[in-house]
Amino acid sequence: MSVIVSSLEQRIRADNLKESPLSTQEYFVNMGPQHPSTHGVLRMVVKLDGETVREVIPVLGYIHRGIEKMGESFGYRQFVHMTDRIDYLSALINNWAVSMTVEKAAKIELNDRIQIIRTIMAELQRIQSHQLWWGVFGMDMGAFTPFLYGFRDREIITDIFEETIGARLTMNYIQPGGLMFDIHPNFQKRVKDFLKYFKPKLEEYETLLSGNVILQERVRNVGIMDAKTAISIGATGPVLRASGVKHDLRKLDPYGVYDKVDFDVPVGRIGDCWDRYWVRIEEIKQSMRIVEQLIDNIPEGKTMLMKPAVKIKLPEGTYYSQVETPRGVLGVFVVSDGKDKPYRIHLRTPNFNNIWSITEMSSNWRLGDLVAMLSSLDVVVPDIDR
Amino acid sequence: MNWEIKTVAMFASEALREGYLGAAGYIILGVVAIAGFLAVLGMVLIYAERKVAGHFQCRLGPMRVGWHGVLQTVADTIKLFLKEDIVPFQADKVLHILAPLFTLLGTLLVLAVVPFSPGMQVADVNIGVVYVTAVGGFGVLGILLGGWSSNNKWSLVGAMRAGAQIISYEVSATLALLVVVLFSGSLKLSDIILSQEQGWWIWRAPVVGLVGFVIFFIASTAEINRTPFDLPEGESELTAGFHTEYSGMRFAFFFLAEFINMFIISAIAATLYLGGWMPFHIGGLDGFNAVMDLLPPGAWFAGKTSFLIFVLMWFRWTFPRLRVDQLMRLEWKILLPIGFVNLIAAAFMVMFGWYYGN
């Protein structure tokens, strides 16, 4: 971080030397760490020429909590409880990523009940995350109403989670070896009610925001990132798919029961803000399709295959597994030295890579576009810093 | 029907013949009436906005303070009164303090000529339309000064946006106003209302009236910085734009001016295109007109204005915000050419008498 700041100071000095009476002066503003549309404590140093953005330098580290380091002093079962704090909008999927790594290492075969419930939960989580993103995107565009619509519908899923899991945001449900509890008796009925309720509401989303001419003007052809750049940055998830790369771990490296369900991977055309918007809206539909296929087919079976009170010890070696969160690929890399605590845990979080695409796409756009682009990346700042 | 226009200014000038004291009394009455109206209207509008927003967003809005939250704005005002008035370090203190007053002054002065009903108007200036445009433009001065004096780059960006936006859109708004001036043949607001006794200009002047009304309404929305043209504030972009560094009562002045401006443009649009306090008349249908006259003119004015205010709130809670260059494109490439063509068309229509009820 200090490297970035010092180079920034050099750049400011160099610019002032170039100043001539005829040229306009470029200036730097700090967007964040406290700013309404950086979604947390992301700081971006923005070089502006009037309204035009010349350069964006994200400065990270304002919410760095050392979660990876903390993992070295926690058992595997305990570390799962850290993962819902990295990307709080995909808590269950993060749980799953760590659990999957442990299960792979301990060579535990899961039964269908666990796998199907996990998949349903993950897809509900994806819908919920995209609902919130949709609302926030509307708000960043200056329309306040979508924010509350998004939250209104998200609340229903949150209530479903609360009934089964007990928590609403920082959920710990998926555990190494299975699930923490069985699903609530109402779960299936309420999920089906939600699907019935939400389908017409999604149409409402489209009429309220997607079809609006002002929004179309704001997002079409804005912030274009081609597939090559997206791959070179390491972007994943909807950001990469919007650029036209059909990369979805649920298809490429299926886990859970994704290989048994029928769904499509929506892919954008040119990688502008509209494609990123469209891909996420389509993903909500696909997630609903997956849940619909699975909700009536939950077989009987045990929901926990490991003894819960016993410390998990993994055999010596390195283990890696990855899942597709609403924002992209979350990889969990574990180095085990045979003890009950990992020697090293590394998390490959999607937002850390995705955020750098803002530096590629933002130059020579306006300040308002910068907000649109940042919002279309759907960053969760704790996930960047961990 | 004979409408008798009475204004406070008329009473004052009559009283002047007998002595200064009576005239001064009337002037003070006018000023107090406007100031009181300003405060009450501000609170009512803020409450209305919050309620409308609440119901648009599937919630209830303020509910706790008083019956259905009617005292919420009173409580908020008291809070703003008690808040510390912060002037940023190295800010231009004098301008920083003056800026919100300038903005409020602009709106206050326009209120003086708004015709509420035949007997309720502070002053009926014979160049009313020019006065409204000239004095209404005063608000931008306060915004520019506020942004400049705050010593904050975000504020300055907001202020520059406001300056460019308000000055640009004033052109279109004025062109649209001129359409009605052409048809009614007067700049005096009471004359313009009286000229609509046979019907409102929005439909009496076929197409041209409607186009003029739409242009005026859009341009005025931009002039008062409301969504979708709220770039100077641009909450998600500039945090709060030109009033980022304002707190307490000075912030309240900006806020109040914004809401009063909303009333003013609705009132002016209603006056010019929808007949102001004039009841809905159709030239020739005397029976129908008599029925319409049963409702007092003040109620007609209030109804039309509140409807337009509601439309403005509707805009705000539905539309996203435009971008800076799109904003300028909308004005200079779309609204302005249409406005000019509309004005020329109106001139021909007036010349040949091609309008309804001529």
Boltz contact constraints between the chains, C-beta under 6 A:
constraints:
  - contact:
      token1: [A, 29]
      token2: [B, 153]
      max_distance: 6.0
  - contact:
      token1: [A, 36]
      token2: [B, 235]
      max_distance: 6.0
  - contact:
      token1: [A, 36]
      token2: [B, 236]
      max_distance: 6.0
  - contact:
      token1: [A, 37]
      token2: [B, 236]
      max_distance: 6.0
  - contact:
      token1: [A, 51]
      token2: [B, 324]
      max_distance: 6.0
  - contact:
      token1: [A, 140]
      token2: [B, 236]
      max_distance: 6.0
  - contact:
      token1: [A, 141]
      token2: [B, 320]
      max_distance: 6.0
  - contact:
      token1: [A, 142]
      token2: [B, 320]
      max_distance: 6.0
  - contact:
      token1: [A, 142]
      token2: [B, 321]
      max_distance: 6.0
  - contact:
      token1: [A, 143]
      token2: [B, 320]
      max_distance: 6.0
  - contact:
      token1: [A, 145]
      token2: [B, 56]
      max_distance: 6.0
  - contact:
      token1: [A, 145]
      token2: [B, 57]
      max_distance: 6.0
  - contact:
      token1: [A, 145]
      token2: [B, 317]
      max_distance: 6.0
  - contact:
      token1: [A, 148]
      token2: [B, 57]
      max_distance: 6.0
  - contact:
      token1: [A, 152]
      token2: [B, 58]
      max_distance: 6.0
  - contact:
      token1: [A, 214]
      token2: [B, 228]
      max_distance: 6.0
  - contact:
      token1: [A, 214]
      token2: [B, 319]
      max_distance: 6.0
  - contact:
      token1: [A, 214]
      token2: [B, 320]
      max_distance: 6.0
  - contact:
      token1: [A, 214]
      token2: [B, 322]
      max_distance: 6.0
  - contact:
      token1: [A, 215]
      token2: [B, 320]
      max_distance: 6.0
  - contact:
      token1: [A, 217]
      token2: [B, 326]
      max_distance: 6.0
  - contact:
      token1: [A, 218]
      token2: [B, 323]
      max_distance: 6.0
  - contact:
      token1: [A, 366]
      token2: [B, 323]
      max_distance: 6.0
  - contact:
      token1: [A, 366]
      token2: [B, 324]
      max_distance: 6.0
  - contact:
      token1: [A, 367]
      token2: [B, 237]
      max_distance: 6.0
  - contact:
      token1: [A, 368]
      token2: [B, 237]
      max_distance: 6.0
  - contact:
      token1: [A, 368]
      token2: [B, 323]
      max_distance: 6.0
  - contact:
      token1: [A, 371]
      token2: [B, 236]
      max_distance: 6.0
  - contact:
      token1: [A, 371]
      token2: [B, 237]
      max_distance: 6.0
